[in-house]
Amino acid sequence: MSARKKKTSRKKKTSRKKSSARSRARNTIDSGLRDLEKRLPTNLRGPVRDLRANLKSLQKQVDKARADREERWDRFEQQVRKDTASALRRLEKAVAGTAKKVAPKKKKSGAKKKKKSSRKKAARKKTTRKKAARKSSRKKTARR
């Protein structure tokens, strides 16, 4: 017979938030000012209380500015990466284009010619008409 092991119940550890050095410093300063406020006479407690309130307000502004800076930096970084990738693609395309121009492919003898688009045909007709009109006007001026 095999002996079964009894499962021991584990105590769950309480999750503890990691506090940043910035928040620890802020809490230390705040507790120091609170302690100072208690030790001072009542007529001087008001200015220390105001100082604490102003310090908290300033800290909020600094945190907000820091977050805004991070957000702007992230947007800027994304834009730079996007532009860099675009420039790299254009450069690769240009290099590939010059490689094709340097060594053009030879056409196969049995290959069919591509049909010209209607837009190209219309443009060609227009230019030939202009040339014909110029020639006829030259002949008329030469006769006179």
C-alpha positions as CSV (number, residue, x, y, z in Angstrom):
1,M,0.0,0.0,0.0
2,S,1.2,3.4,-0.8
3,A,1.1,6.0,1.9
4,R,-0.5,9.3,0.8
5,K,1.1,12.5,1.7
6,K,-1.1,14.9,3.5
7,K,-1.4,18.3,1.8
8,T,-0.3,21.1,4.0
9,S,-2.2,24.3,3.8
10,R,-0.1,27.2,2.8
11,K,-0.5,30.7,4.2
12,K,-1.1,33.2,1.5
13,K,1.3,36.0,1.6
14,T,-0.3,39.4,1.5
15,S,0.6,41.2,-1.7
16,R,2.6,44.3,-1.0
17,K,2.8,47.1,-3.4
18,K,6.2,48.2,-4.4
19,S,6.5,51.9,-3.6
20,S,8.8,54.0,-5.7
21,A,11.6,56.0,-4.2
22,R,9.7,59.1,-5.2
23,S,6.6,58.2,-3.2
24,R,8.7,57.1,-0.2
25,A,10.5,60.4,-0.2
26,R,7.2,62.3,-0.5
27,N,5.8,60.4,2.4
28,T,8.9,61.0,4.5
29,I,8.7,64.7,3.8
30,D,5.0,64.8,4.6
31,S,5.4,62.9,7.8
32,G,8.3,65.2,8.8
33,L,6.2,68.3,8.2
34,R,3.3,66.8,10.1
35,D,5.6,66.0,13.0
36,L,7.0,69.6,12.9
37,E,3.4,71.0,12.8
38,K,2.6,69.1,16.0
39,R,5.8,70.4,17.8
40,L,5.3,74.0,16.9
41,P,3.2,76.4,18.9
42,T,-0.4,76.9,17.6
43,N,0.3,80.3,16.0
44,L,2.9,78.7,13.7
45,R,1.0,75.6,12.8
46,G,-1.1,77.4,10.2
47,P,1.9,78.3,7.9
48,V,3.3,74.8,8.2
49,R,-0.1,73.4,7.2
50,D,-0.2,75.8,4.2
51,L,3.3,74.7,3.3
52,R,2.3,71.1,3.3
53,A,-0.8,71.8,1.2
54,N,1.3,73.8,-1.3
55,L,3.9,71.1,-1.4
56,K,1.2,68.5,-2.2
57,S,-0.2,70.7,-4.9
58,L,3.3,71.3,-6.4
59,Q,4.0,67.5,-6.3
60,K,0.7,66.8,-8.2
61,Q,1.7,69.4,-10.9
62,V,5.2,67.8,-11.2
63,D,3.7,64.3,-11.5
64,K,1.2,65.5,-14.1
65,A,4.0,67.3,-16.1
66,R,6.1,64.2,-15.9
67,A,3.3,62.0,-17.2
68,D,2.6,64.5,-20.0
69,R,6.3,64.5,-20.9
70,E,6.3,60.7,-21.1
71,E,3.2,60.7,-23.3
72,R,4.6,63.2,-25.6
73,W,8.0,61.4,-25.8
74,D,6.2,58.1,-26.6
75,R,4.2,59.8,-29.4
76,F,7.4,61.4,-30.8
77,E,9.2,58.1,-30.6
78,Q,6.4,56.3,-32.5
79,Q,6.4,59.0,-35.2
80,V,10.2,58.8,-35.6
81,R,10.0,55.0,-35.9
82,K,7.2,55.3,-38.5
83,D,9.1,57.9,-40.5
84,T,12.3,56.0,-40.3
85,A,10.6,52.8,-41.6
86,S,9.0,54.8,-44.4
87,A,12.3,56.4,-45.4
88,L,14.0,53.0,-45.3
89,R,11.3,51.5,-47.6
90,R,11.6,54.4,-50.0
91,L,15.4,54.0,-50.0
92,E,15.1,50.3,-50.7
93,K,12.7,50.9,-53.4
94,A,15.0,53.5,-55.0
95,V,18.0,51.2,-54.8
96,A,16.0,48.4,-56.3
97,G,14.8,50.8,-59.1
98,T,18.3,51.8,-60.0
99,A,19.4,48.2,-60.1
100,K,16.7,47.5,-62.6
101,K,17.7,50.5,-64.8
102,V,21.4,49.4,-64.8
103,A,20.7,45.9,-65.9
104,P,17.4,45.8,-67.8
105,K,15.8,42.5,-68.5
106,K,15.9,41.2,-72.0
107,K,12.6,40.6,-73.6
108,K,11.7,37.2,-74.8
109,S,11.3,37.0,-78.6
110,G,7.9,35.4,-78.3
111,A,6.6,37.8,-75.7
112,K,3.4,39.8,-76.5
113,K,3.4,43.6,-76.5
114,K,1.4,45.2,-73.8
115,K,-1.6,47.2,-74.9
116,K,-1.4,50.9,-74.3
117,S,-3.9,52.4,-71.9
118,S,-6.6,54.6,-73.3
119,R,-5.2,57.6,-71.4
120,K,-1.9,57.3,-73.1
121,K,-3.6,56.9,-76.5
122,A,-5.6,60.1,-75.9
123,A,-2.5,62.0,-75.0
124,R,-0.7,60.8,-78.1
125,K,-3.6,61.8,-80.3
126,K,-3.7,65.2,-78.8
127,T,0.1,65.8,-79.4
128,T,-0.1,64.6,-82.9
129,R,-3.0,66.9,-83.6
130,K,-1.0,69.8,-82.2
131,K,1.9,68.9,-84.4
132,A,-0.3,68.7,-87.5
133,A,-1.9,72.0,-86.7
134,R,1.5,73.6,-86.4
135,K,2.7,72.2,-89.7
136,S,-0.4,73.4,-91.5
137,S,-0.1,76.9,-90.0
138,R,3.6,77.0,-91.1
139,K,2.6,76.1,-94.7
140,K,0.0,78.8,-94.7
141,T,2.4,81.5,-93.5
142,A,5.1,80.3,-96.0
143,R,2.6,80.7,-98.9
144,R,1.9,84.3,-98.0
